[in-house]
């Protein structure tokens, strides 16, 4: 190539880089705290995830759109979605292939305990006691894809449905319900937002007693705020969205921001030992909650005063975190508060590959001591999936997209099938955010990253709250899948991921799965000693003789691959029923026995017989 042509090419590339930098600067999003999810209420689906105003639907044979206007991906046609899904899964998606939802869903006849009902009626209003079949079915499952949602909508009835739904409105009513259940030999199941994905709400088919679901969502008040000591006492049935909306209006936040924040409840987070996307700044749920009240058949588990920290023997609040409905009903909690951040800024970093992204996260965590509120690294599949969720570009946006692609692939030399992205949210004092930003970008540059801009970072963060709806779209095409997560030491991340990939491919081939299985993953939370890796797995169940059984075998083997390669059984979803068979691999026999004896002490009649985790085989 002549020197003049080379000079022109270099100059053109430089101009493009400058243009991109200018565009990035113009798209900055710093400012006061904004919510990344829609604050409006709405009607929820009876069984699917989320709100009825939001669903993925075909708007042509080759394009889809998301209805409503609740999320950043709502209201426009997505020309890249179906082609991407067909590319990665290797099967077609046509409107006429969608399965019809079962309309007349089976609700089993209730088991009756008239003495219990007669004792309840003087203590609860008529509107707090429901025998309605629709209410009973809604309260008989969580959001585990295959065992609960796919099965209920397209396959076969649930094996067991609750017999009664109760809606307490105050703590004394919860105590009355628990006392009477113990007296009349009734099984109780605490119910929050119904978002659990570990099978924790799957009802034991062998339970012969009446099962009453205790829906806590009417207990949703902020009881008090201590502004001097930055504490609040909040009822356990409050949703994350309602809690944060009310706190921010008063100038505070808890900072707990999981994917389920719109729908899940405070009590549910405690009972599953949850984690949120902003845990770097605010902590996991066990660090946010100072104390909580658990109502059991033998009395309340509580302390008389919540203090910043104490050394008062074994602390009872530890029994609440991860309790999964086995011990009692969580009624309220005292939480740490933070002043709402005065400044927020988003960004997106693009790395050449996942390995360099992980090395960047480790450097930032272990050596730099700078922790944005949220920093999440997604693999190449998730990055490309995010691109497939975008609308067709306008003329000028199309030009800029081509400019960006040229710089990324030609000037920087990134491989489009290997590059990954890291979404970042920094918040706090403006000076703090500016310092974090300088360290983050200086460090990222050492690992070959370039910025994708604040606008893309904000969109990537907010998309998290809308992505769960995609599962329900794919379910109707017999795509079986779910998310699962683990915590893993830094030096075991890549071997563990490769083992999961290998196991999935081998098992799907052996089972005769048509097409290619899908596996994406992201590092969602970092720690000094490792990270949380969050997987999304799915494969085509069409043509398989028993697709749900094959799914469970594959999923079981993937979890075993995680354990064999140094990962934890769960990071924040809990154990429920889908992981409980693995517990002898991670806890000693004596540890298990101690917890079972603790259960017997608090609940001698096994009123709370949902049988999650360690308590699978307890007799009623």
C-alpha positions as CSV (number, residue, x, y, z in Angstrom):
1,X,0.0,0.0,0.0
2,X,1.4,3.5,-0.9
3,X,2.6,5.6,2.0
4,X,0.0,8.3,1.3
5,X,-2.8,5.7,1.5
6,X,-1.4,4.4,4.8
7,X,-1.3,7.9,6.2
8,X,-4.9,8.5,5.2
9,X,-6.0,5.3,6.8
10,X,-4.2,6.1,10.0
11,X,-5.7,9.6,10.0
12,X,-9.2,8.3,9.4
13,X,-8.9,5.8,12.2
14,X,-7.7,8.6,14.5
15,X,-10.6,10.8,13.5
16,X,-13.0,7.9,14.2
17,X,-11.5,7.3,17.6
18,X,-11.8,11.0,18.5
19,X,-15.4,11.0,17.3
20,X,-16.2,8.0,19.5
21,X,-14.6,9.6,22.5
22,X,-16.6,12.8,21.9
23,X,-19.8,10.7,21.6
24,X,-18.9,8.8,24.8
25,X,-18.3,12.1,26.6
26,X,-21.7,13.5,25.4
27,X,-23.5,10.4,26.6
28,X,-22.3,10.7,30.2
29,X,-24.9,9.9,32.8
30,X,-23.6,11.3,36.1
31,X,-26.1,12.9,38.4
32,X,-28.4,12.2,41.4
33,X,-29.7,8.7,42.1
34,X,-32.0,7.2,39.5
35,X,-33.8,3.9,39.7
36,X,-32.8,1.4,37.1
37,X,-36.3,-0.2,37.1
38,X,-39.8,1.1,36.7
39,X,-41.4,2.2,39.9
40,X,-45.0,1.9,38.8
41,X,-47.1,-0.9,40.1
42,X,-49.0,-3.3,37.8
43,X,-50.9,-6.5,37.6
44,X,-48.6,-9.5,37.9
45,X,-48.9,-12.7,35.8
46,X,-50.5,-15.5,37.8
47,X,-47.8,-18.0,37.0
48,X,-45.2,-16.4,34.7
49,X,-42.5,-13.9,35.8
50,X,-43.4,-10.3,36.1
51,X,-46.1,-7.9,35.0
52,X,-48.9,-8.6,32.5
53,X,-48.1,-5.4,30.5
54,X,-44.7,-6.9,29.6
55,X,-44.1,-9.9,27.3
56,X,-42.0,-10.9,24.3
57,X,-44.2,-11.4,21.2
58,X,-43.8,-11.7,17.5
59,X,-44.6,-8.6,15.5
60,X,-43.6,-10.3,12.3
61,X,-42.5,-13.8,11.4
62,X,-38.9,-12.8,12.0
63,X,-38.9,-10.1,14.6
64,X,-40.1,-9.7,18.2
65,X,-41.0,-6.8,20.4
66,X,-41.5,-6.3,24.1
67,X,-44.9,-4.9,25.0
68,X,-45.5,-1.9,27.3
69,X,-42.9,0.6,28.3
70,X,-41.7,-0.7,31.7
71,X,-38.1,-1.6,30.6
72,X,-35.4,-0.2,28.3
73,X,-36.1,-3.0,25.8
74,X,-39.8,-2.3,25.6
75,X,-41.7,-0.8,22.7
76,X,-39.6,-1.5,19.6
77,X,-39.0,-4.2,17.1
78,X,-35.8,-6.4,17.5
79,X,-34.6,-7.6,14.1
80,X,-31.6,-9.4,15.6
81,X,-33.3,-11.5,18.4
82,X,-34.6,-14.4,16.3
83,X,-31.5,-14.7,14.1
84,X,-29.3,-14.8,17.2
85,X,-31.4,-17.4,19.0
86,X,-31.4,-19.6,15.9
87,X,-27.7,-19.2,15.4
88,X,-26.7,-20.2,19.0
89,X,-29.3,-22.9,19.5
90,X,-29.3,-24.3,16.0
91,X,-33.1,-24.6,15.8
92,X,-35.8,-22.5,14.1
93,X,-38.2,-20.2,15.9
94,X,-41.5,-19.6,14.1
95,X,-44.7,-18.2,15.5
96,X,-46.7,-21.3,14.4
97,X,-44.4,-23.6,16.5
98,X,-45.3,-22.0,19.8
99,X,-47.0,-24.4,22.2
100,X,-50.4,-23.6,23.5
101,X,-50.6,-22.9,27.2
102,X,-52.8,-25.3,29.2
103,X,-55.9,-23.2,30.0
104,X,-57.7,-25.5,32.5
105,X,-55.0,-26.0,35.0
106,X,-55.6,-28.7,37.6
107,X,-56.1,-27.6,41.2
108,X,-56.3,-30.6,43.5
109,X,-59.2,-30.8,46.0
110,X,-58.2,-29.2,49.3
111,X,-57.4,-31.3,52.3
112,X,-59.7,-30.0,55.0
113,X,-59.1,-29.1,58.7
114,X,-62.3,-27.5,59.8
115,X,-61.2,-27.1,63.4
116,X,-58.2,-25.0,62.2
117,X,-60.5,-22.8,60.0
118,X,-63.0,-22.4,62.8
119,X,-60.3,-21.2,65.2
120,X,-58.9,-18.8,62.6
121,X,-62.1,-17.0,61.7
122,X,-62.5,-14.9,64.9
123,X,-58.9,-13.7,64.5
124,X,-58.7,-12.9,60.7
125,X,-61.1,-11.0,58.5
126,X,-62.9,-12.9,55.7
127,X,-60.7,-11.2,53.1
128,X,-57.6,-12.7,54.8
129,X,-58.7,-16.3,54.3
130,X,-58.9,-17.8,50.8
131,X,-60.0,-21.2,49.6
132,X,-60.2,-19.9,46.0
133,X,-58.6,-22.4,43.5
134,X,-56.9,-19.6,41.6
135,X,-55.3,-18.2,44.8
136,X,-54.3,-21.7,45.9
137,X,-52.6,-22.5,42.5
138,X,-50.7,-19.2,42.4
139,X,-49.3,-20.0,45.9
140,X,-48.3,-23.5,45.0
141,X,-45.1,-22.7,43.1
142,X,-42.2,-20.4,42.7
143,X,-40.4,-19.5,39.5
144,X,-38.2,-22.5,38.9
145,X,-38.4,-22.9,35.1
146,X,-38.7,-26.6,34.4
147,X,-40.2,-28.1,37.5
148,X,-42.7,-25.3,38.1
149,X,-43.4,-22.9,35.2
150,X,-42.8,-25.0,32.2
151,X,-44.6,-28.0,33.8
152,X,-47.6,-26.0,34.9
153,X,-48.0,-24.1,31.6
154,X,-47.2,-26.8,29.0
155,X,-46.7,-30.2,30.5
156,X,-48.6,-31.6,33.5
157,X,-50.2,-30.6,36.7
158,X,-48.3,-29.8,39.9
159,X,-48.3,-32.9,42.2
160,X,-49.6,-30.9,45.2
161,X,-51.4,-27.6,45.6
162,X,-51.9,-25.6,48.8
163,X,-55.2,-26.1,50.5
164,X,-55.6,-22.6,52.0
165,X,-54.1,-19.1,51.6
166,X,-53.8,-16.8,54.6
167,X,-53.0,-13.1,54.4
168,X,-51.9,-11.7,57.8
169,X,-51.7,-8.0,58.3
170,X,-49.8,-7.7,61.5
171,X,-47.3,-9.6,63.6
172,X,-49.8,-10.8,66.3
173,X,-51.9,-12.4,63.5
174,X,-48.8,-14.3,62.4
175,X,-48.3,-15.6,66.0
176,X,-52.0,-16.7,66.1
177,X,-51.7,-18.5,62.8
178,X,-48.5,-20.3,63.9
179,X,-50.0,-21.2,67.3
180,X,-53.2,-22.6,65.8
181,X,-51.3,-24.5,63.2
182,X,-49.3,-26.2,65.9
183,X,-52.4,-27.0,67.9
184,X,-54.4,-28.4,65.0
185,X,-51.5,-30.1,63.1
186,X,-51.5,-28.0,60.0
187,X,-48.5,-27.4,57.7
188,X,-47.5,-23.8,57.0
189,X,-45.5,-22.4,54.1
190,X,-44.3,-18.8,54.2
191,X,-44.8,-17.0,50.9
192,X,-43.2,-13.7,49.9
193,X,-42.9,-12.6,46.2
194,X,-43.0,-16.1,44.8
195,X,-39.8,-15.5,42.8
196,X,-37.7,-18.4,44.2
197,X,-35.8,-20.4,41.6
198,X,-34.5,-23.3,43.7
199,X,-37.8,-25.3,44.1
200,X,-38.2,-24.0,47.7
201,X,-42.0,-23.6,47.2
202,X,-42.5,-27.0,45.6
203,X,-44.9,-28.7,48.0
204,X,-44.1,-32.2,49.4
205,X,-46.5,-34.6,47.6
206,X,-46.4,-36.9,50.6
207,X,-47.7,-34.3,53.0
208,X,-51.1,-35.6,54.3
209,X,-52.0,-32.6,56.5
210,X,-53.7,-29.4,55.3
211,X,-51.1,-27.0,53.8
212,X,-51.7,-23.3,54.3
213,X,-49.7,-20.8,52.4
214,X,-49.0,-17.7,54.6
215,X,-48.7,-14.7,52.1
216,X,-46.8,-12.0,53.9
217,X,-47.2,-9.2,51.3
218,X,-49.8,-7.2,53.3
219,X,-47.2,-6.8,56.0
220,X,-45.3,-4.2,54.0
221,X,-44.8,-1.1,56.2
222,X,-41.7,0.8,57.3
223,X,-42.4,0.8,61.0
224,X,-39.8,3.4,62.0
225,X,-36.7,5.1,60.8
226,X,-33.9,6.1,63.2
227,X,-32.2,9.0,61.3
228,X,-29.5,9.5,64.0
229,X,-28.2,5.9,63.8
230,X,-29.3,5.2,60.2
231,X,-31.5,2.2,60.9
232,X,-35.0,1.2,59.9
233,X,-37.5,-1.4,61.1
234,X,-39.4,-2.8,58.1
235,X,-42.0,-5.5,57.8
236,X,-40.8,-8.6,55.9
237,X,-43.6,-8.7,53.3
238,X,-42.5,-5.5,51.6
239,X,-41.2,-5.7,48.1
240,X,-37.8,-4.4,47.3
241,X,-39.3,-1.8,44.9
242,X,-41.7,-0.5,47.5
243,X,-39.1,-0.4,50.2
244,X,-36.5,1.5,48.1
245,X,-39.1,3.9,46.7
246,X,-40.3,4.9,50.2
247,X,-36.8,5.1,51.6
248,X,-35.4,7.2,48.7
249,X,-38.3,9.6,49.1
250,X,-37.0,10.2,52.7
251,X,-33.4,10.5,51.5
252,X,-32.1,6.9,52.2
253,X,-31.4,3.6,50.6
254,X,-30.5,0.1,51.7
255,X,-28.6,-0.5,48.5
256,X,-29.9,-4.0,48.0
257,X,-30.6,-4.3,44.3
258,X,-31.0,-7.9,43.1
259,X,-32.5,-8.9,39.7
260,X,-35.8,-9.6,41.6
261,X,-36.0,-6.3,43.4
262,X,-39.3,-5.4,41.8
263,X,-41.1,-8.5,43.0
264,X,-39.2,-10.2,45.8
265,X,-39.7,-9.4,49.5
266,X,-37.4,-8.6,52.4
267,X,-38.3,-11.8,54.2
268,X,-37.6,-13.8,51.0
269,X,-34.1,-12.3,50.7
270,X,-33.3,-13.2,54.3
271,X,-34.6,-16.7,54.1
272,X,-32.5,-17.4,50.9
273,X,-29.4,-15.4,52.0
274,X,-29.6,-13.2,49.0
275,X,-27.1,-10.9,47.2
276,X,-27.6,-7.8,45.2
277,X,-25.9,-6.2,42.3
278,X,-24.6,-3.3,44.4
279,X,-23.2,-5.5,47.2
280,X,-19.7,-4.0,46.8
281,X,-20.9,-0.8,48.3
282,X,-23.7,-2.0,50.6
283,X,-23.0,-5.6,51.4
284,X,-25.0,-8.8,51.0
285,X,-28.3,-9.2,52.8
286,X,-26.6,-10.7,55.9
287,X,-24.5,-7.5,56.2
288,X,-27.5,-5.2,55.6
289,X,-29.8,-6.8,58.2
290,X,-28.9,-6.0,61.8
291,X,-31.5,-8.2,63.3
292,X,-34.9,-9.8,62.4
293,X,-37.8,-11.5,64.1
294,X,-38.7,-15.1,63.4
295,X,-42.1,-16.4,64.7
296,X,-41.9,-20.2,65.5
297,X,-44.2,-22.6,67.3
298,X,-42.2,-22.4,70.5
299,X,-42.0,-18.5,70.4
300,X,-40.1,-15.7,68.8
301,X,-36.5,-15.8,67.8
302,X,-35.3,-12.3,68.3
303,X,-33.0,-10.0,70.3
304,X,-34.2,-7.2,72.5
305,X,-31.9,-4.5,71.1
306,X,-30.1,-4.3,67.7
307,X,-26.6,-2.9,68.0
308,X,-23.8,-2.2,65.5
309,X,-22.0,-5.4,66.5
310,X,-21.9,-7.6,69.5
311,X,-20.2,-10.6,71.1
312,X,-23.1,-12.3,72.9
313,X,-22.6,-16.0,72.4
314,X,-24.1,-17.7,69.3
315,X,-26.4,-15.1,67.7
316,X,-29.9,-16.3,66.9
317,X,-30.2,-14.1,63.8
318,X,-27.9,-16.5,62.1
319,X,-30.7,-19.1,62.0
320,X,-32.8,-16.8,59.8
321,X,-30.3,-16.4,56.9
322,X,-30.9,-19.3,54.5
323,X,-33.7,-20.8,56.6
324,X,-35.9,-21.2,53.5
325,X,-39.2,-21.5,55.4
326,X,-38.1,-24.5,57.5
327,X,-38.1,-22.8,61.0
328,X,-40.9,-20.3,61.1
329,X,-42.1,-17.0,59.6
330,X,-39.9,-13.9,59.4
331,X,-42.1,-10.9,60.3
332,X,-39.8,-7.9,60.4
333,X,-36.1,-6.8,60.2
334,X,-33.9,-3.9,61.3
335,X,-31.8,-2.8,58.4
336,X,-28.8,-0.5,58.0
337,X,-29.5,2.7,56.0
338,X,-27.3,4.8,53.8
339,X,-28.0,8.4,52.6
340,X,-29.0,8.1,49.0
341,X,-26.0,8.7,46.8
342,X,-25.5,12.2,45.6
343,X,-24.0,11.1,42.3
344,X,-24.2,8.1,40.0
345,X,-22.2,7.2,36.9
346,X,-22.5,4.2,34.6
347,X,-20.0,2.9,32.0
348,X,-19.2,-0.1,29.9
349,X,-15.8,-1.6,29.3
350,X,-15.1,-4.0,26.4
351,X,-12.2,-6.5,26.8
352,X,-10.6,-8.7,24.2
353,X,-11.6,-11.9,26.0
354,X,-13.1,-13.2,29.3
355,X,-9.7,-14.1,30.8
356,X,-8.5,-10.5,30.5
357,X,-11.7,-9.3,32.0
358,X,-11.3,-11.6,35.0
359,X,-7.7,-10.5,35.5
360,X,-8.9,-6.9,35.5
361,X,-11.6,-7.7,38.2
362,X,-8.9,-9.4,40.3
363,X,-6.5,-6.5,40.0
364,X,-9.2,-4.0,41.0
365,X,-10.4,-6.0,43.9
366,X,-7.1,-7.3,45.4
367,X,-4.6,-4.5,44.6
368,X,-6.3,-1.3,43.8
369,X,-8.8,-1.3,46.6
370,X,-11.4,0.5,44.4
371,X,-14.8,-1.0,44.3
372,X,-17.6,0.4,42.2
373,X,-21.1,-0.3,43.6
374,X,-21.6,-2.8,40.8
375,X,-19.2,-4.3,38.3
376,X,-20.3,-7.3,36.2
377,X,-18.4,-9.1,33.5
378,X,-20.4,-10.9,30.9
379,X,-19.1,-13.4,28.4
380,X,-19.2,-13.2,24.7
381,X,-22.6,-14.9,24.3
382,X,-24.2,-12.5,26.8
383,X,-22.6,-9.5,25.0
384,X,-23.9,-10.6,21.7
385,X,-27.3,-11.4,23.2
386,X,-27.4,-7.8,24.5
387,X,-26.7,-6.6,21.0
388,X,-29.5,-8.8,19.6
389,X,-32.0,-7.0,21.9
390,X,-31.4,-3.7,20.3
391,X,-33.7,-2.0,17.7
392,X,-32.8,-1.5,14.1
393,X,-30.5,1.5,14.1
394,X,-31.5,4.8,12.6
395,X,-29.5,6.2,9.7
396,X,-27.0,8.2,11.9
397,X,-26.9,5.5,14.6
398,X,-26.1,3.0,11.9
399,X,-23.2,5.1,10.7
400,X,-21.9,5.4,14.2
401,X,-22.3,1.7,14.8
402,X,-20.2,1.0,11.7
403,X,-17.6,3.5,13.0
404,X,-17.5,1.8,16.3
405,X,-17.2,-1.7,14.7
406,X,-14.3,-0.5,12.6
407,X,-12.4,0.9,15.5
408,X,-13.1,-2.1,17.7
409,X,-12.3,-4.8,15.1
410,X,-9.9,-3.2,12.7
411,X,-8.0,-0.6,14.8
412,X,-8.1,-2.4,18.2
413,X,-8.1,-5.9,16.7
414,X,-10.9,-7.4,18.8
415,X,-12.4,-10.8,17.8
416,X,-16.2,-10.4,17.7
417,X,-16.6,-14.0,18.9
418,X,-14.3,-13.6,21.9
419,X,-14.7,-10.0,23.2
420,X,-16.6,-9.5,26.4
421,X,-18.1,-6.5,28.3
422,X,-18.1,-5.2,31.8
423,X,-21.0,-3.0,33.1
424,X,-20.1,-0.6,35.8
425,X,-22.2,1.5,38.2
426,X,-20.3,3.9,40.5
427,X,-22.2,5.9,43.1
428,X,-21.6,8.0,46.2
429,X,-20.1,11.4,46.7
430,X,-19.0,13.0,43.4
431,X,-15.4,13.1,44.4
432,X,-15.5,9.4,45.3
433,X,-17.0,8.6,41.9
434,X,-14.5,10.6,40.0
435,X,-11.6,8.9,41.8
436,X,-13.1,5.4,41.2
437,X,-13.5,6.3,37.6
438,X,-9.9,7.3,37.1
439,X,-8.6,4.2,38.8
440,X,-11.0,1.9,37.0
441,X,-10.2,3.2,33.5
442,X,-6.5,3.4,34.1
443,X,-6.5,-0.2,35.3
444,X,-8.8,-1.4,32.5
445,X,-6.4,0.1,29.9
446,X,-3.7,-2.2,31.2
447,X,-5.8,-5.2,30.2
448,X,-6.6,-3.9,26.8
449,X,-10.1,-2.6,27.4
450,X,-11.9,0.3,25.7
451,X,-14.9,2.2,26.9
452,X,-18.3,1.5,25.4
453,X,-19.8,4.6,27.0
454,X,-22.1,5.6,29.8
455,X,-25.2,5.1,27.8
456,X,-24.4,1.5,27.0
457,X,-23.4,0.9,30.6
458,X,-26.7,2.2,31.9
459,X,-28.7,0.2,29.4
460,X,-26.7,-3.0,30.2
461,X,-27.4,-2.5,34.0
462,X,-31.1,-1.8,33.5
463,X,-31.6,-4.7,31.0
464,X,-31.1,-7.1,33.9
465,X,-34.6,-6.4,35.2
466,X,-36.3,-7.2,31.9
467,X,-34.3,-10.3,30.8
468,X,-36.3,-12.8,33.0
469,X,-39.2,-12.4,30.6
470,X,-37.2,-14.0,27.8
471,X,-37.3,-17.4,29.6
472,X,-41.1,-17.5,29.3
473,X,-40.9,-16.7,25.6
474,X,-38.5,-19.6,25.0
475,X,-40.5,-22.0,27.2
476,X,-43.3,-22.0,24.7
477,X,-40.8,-23.4,22.1
478,X,-39.7,-26.3,24.4
479,X,-36.4,-24.6,25.2
480,X,-35.6,-26.0,28.7
481,X,-33.3,-23.9,30.8
482,X,-32.6,-22.1,34.0
483,X,-29.9,-20.0,35.8
484,X,-27.6,-21.4,38.4
485,X,-24.7,-19.7,40.3
486,X,-21.7,-20.5,42.4
487,X,-18.9,-18.8,44.2
488,X,-15.4,-19.9,43.2
489,X,-11.8,-19.0,44.1
490,X,-9.9,-16.8,41.5
491,X,-7.6,-19.6,40.4
492,X,-10.5,-22.1,39.8
493,X,-12.7,-19.8,37.6
494,X,-11.6,-20.9,34.2
495,X,-11.1,-24.6,34.8
496,X,-14.6,-24.7,36.4
497,X,-16.2,-22.9,33.4
498,X,-14.5,-25.2,30.9
499,X,-15.7,-28.3,32.9
500,X,-19.3,-27.1,32.8
501,X,-19.1,-26.3,29.1
502,X,-17.6,-29.8,28.4
503,X,-20.2,-31.6,30.5
504,X,-23.1,-29.8,28.9
505,X,-22.0,-30.5,25.3
506,X,-21.2,-34.2,26.1
507,X,-24.5,-34.8,27.8
508,X,-26.7,-33.1,25.2
509,X,-25.0,-35.1,22.5
510,X,-25.5,-38.3,24.4
511,X,-29.2,-37.5,25.0
512,X,-29.8,-36.8,21.3
513,X,-30.6,-33.1,21.8
514,X,-31.3,-31.4,18.5
515,X,-29.3,-28.3,17.9
516,X,-26.7,-26.8,20.2
517,X,-27.0,-26.1,23.9
518,X,-26.7,-22.6,25.1
519,X,-24.4,-21.6,28.0
520,X,-23.6,-18.1,29.0
521,X,-22.0,-16.8,32.2
522,X,-21.0,-13.7,34.0
523,X,-19.0,-12.7,37.0
524,X,-21.6,-10.7,39.0
525,X,-19.9,-10.2,42.4
526,X,-16.3,-10.1,43.4
527,X,-14.6,-10.8,46.7
528,X,-11.0,-10.7,48.0
529,X,-10.8,-14.5,47.5
530,X,-13.0,-15.1,44.4
531,X,-16.1,-14.3,42.5
532,X,-19.7,-15.3,41.9
533,X,-20.2,-16.9,38.5
534,X,-23.8,-16.8,37.3
535,X,-24.7,-19.3,34.5
536,X,-27.6,-19.3,32.1
537,X,-28.2,-22.7,30.5
538,X,-30.7,-23.9,27.9
539,X,-31.3,-26.6,25.3
540,X,-33.9,-27.7,22.9
541,X,-36.4,-30.2,24.3
542,X,-38.3,-30.9,21.1
543,X,-38.3,-34.5,20.0
544,X,-37.0,-35.9,23.3
545,X,-39.1,-38.7,24.8
546,X,-38.8,-37.3,28.4
547,X,-37.3,-33.8,28.1
548,X,-37.8,-32.8,31.8
549,X,-36.1,-36.0,33.1
550,X,-33.2,-35.3,30.7
551,X,-33.0,-31.7,31.8
552,X,-32.7,-32.7,35.4
553,X,-30.0,-35.3,34.8
554,X,-28.0,-32.7,32.8
555,X,-28.5,-30.0,35.3
556,X,-27.5,-32.3,38.2
557,X,-24.3,-33.2,36.4
558,X,-23.4,-29.6,35.8
559,X,-23.7,-28.9,39.5
560,X,-21.5,-31.8,40.2
561,X,-18.9,-30.4,37.7
562,X,-19.0,-27.1,39.7
563,X,-18.4,-28.9,43.0
564,X,-15.7,-31.1,41.6
565,X,-13.8,-28.0,40.4
566,X,-13.9,-26.0,43.7
567,X,-17.2,-24.1,43.4
568,X,-19.9,-23.6,46.0
569,X,-23.3,-25.3,45.9
570,X,-24.9,-21.8,45.7
571,X,-24.0,-18.2,46.0
572,X,-27.4,-16.5,46.5
573,X,-30.3,-18.6,45.2
574,X,-30.3,-20.9,48.2
575,X,-30.7,-24.7,48.3
576,X,-34.4,-25.4,48.2
577,X,-35.1,-28.8,46.7
578,X,-33.0,-28.9,43.5
579,X,-29.7,-28.7,45.4
580,X,-30.4,-30.6,48.6
581,X,-29.0,-34.0,47.5
582,X,-25.6,-32.4,47.3
583,X,-25.5,-31.2,50.9
584,X,-23.6,-34.2,52.3
585,X,-20.7,-33.2,49.9
586,X,-20.4,-29.8,51.5
587,X,-21.4,-30.3,55.1
588,X,-20.3,-32.8,57.7
589,X,-22.7,-35.3,59.1
590,X,-22.5,-33.7,62.5
591,X,-23.2,-30.2,61.1
592,X,-26.3,-31.6,59.5
593,X,-27.4,-33.3,62.7
594,X,-26.9,-30.1,64.7
595,X,-29.2,-28.2,62.4
596,X,-31.8,-30.9,62.5
597,X,-31.8,-30.8,66.3
598,X,-32.2,-27.0,66.1
599,X,-35.2,-27.4,63.9
600,X,-36.8,-29.9,66.4
601,X,-36.2,-27.4,69.2
602,X,-38.0,-24.6,67.4
603,X,-40.7,-26.6,65.6
604,X,-41.3,-29.9,67.4
605,X,-44.5,-30.7,65.5
606,X,-42.8,-29.9,62.1
607,X,-45.4,-27.3,61.3
608,X,-43.0,-25.8,58.8
609,X,-42.7,-28.9,56.8
610,X,-41.7,-27.5,53.4
611,X,-38.7,-29.8,53.5
612,X,-36.1,-27.6,52.0
613,X,-32.3,-28.0,52.3
614,X,-31.3,-30.3,55.1
615,X,-34.9,-31.2,56.0
616,X,-35.9,-33.3,53.0
617,X,-36.7,-36.5,54.9
618,X,-38.2,-35.3,58.2
619,X,-41.5,-37.0,59.2
620,X,-44.5,-34.8,59.7
